Amino acid sequence: MTNEDVLNVFREAGALLEGHFILSSGRRSPVFLQKALVFSQPELAARLCSALADLITEKFGRIDVVAGPAVGGIVPGYELARQLGCRSIFAERVDGQLQFRRGFSIAEGERILIAEDIVTTGLSFRETVIALDRLPGELVGGSCIIDRSNGKADVGCELVALASVDFPDYAADELPPELEKLPAIKPGSRGLA
């Protein structure tokens, strides 16, 4: 799949939004990818994750465990694991830190792939790397449907992205006039009570 093919899946789902958005990082952007609308449609999730699974297999070989951060990594992680024929687990925030709970375990020697939906700053990815450092197994790399940083984010491991884009984003105090005129919307989940 090309970058445009992936963005067309988001358009098909009504998930490529334009306006003034507050991203999870706190930065502002005229474009938001509402991936929940894509992942609410199993056939679209399967189409994207199948193409990503092919890239992952080519780059990293066998994967035993797909691990993702909650919430963004749960659905793509599950679908990638299904496509790769392995287990899927997820980390969740406990007292401000990502941890693997619910009886999830990783055995010595298992090959682990991190899965995320969208990478913007790489923070959730880096937090997942830290959580995995406390467990046995070998982290072989990471994956995402869309790398919004276009390869610039530090994710703490090697990253395979199905698509890389370079949508503009700005600090809240550095908005261009056309964005400043629009009301800001925070559609993401980070920071919700």
Buried (B, 14 or more C-beta within 10 A) or exposed (E): BEBEEBBEBBEBBEBBBEBBBBBBBEBBBBBBBBBBBBBEBEEBBBBBBBBBBBBBBEBBEEBBBBBBBBBBBBBBBBBBBBBBEBBBBBBBBEEEEBBBEEEBEBEEEBBBBBBBBBBBBBBBBBBBBBBBEEBEBEBBBBBBBBBBBBEEBEBBBEBBBBBBBEBEBBEEEEBEEEBEEBEEEBBBEBEEE
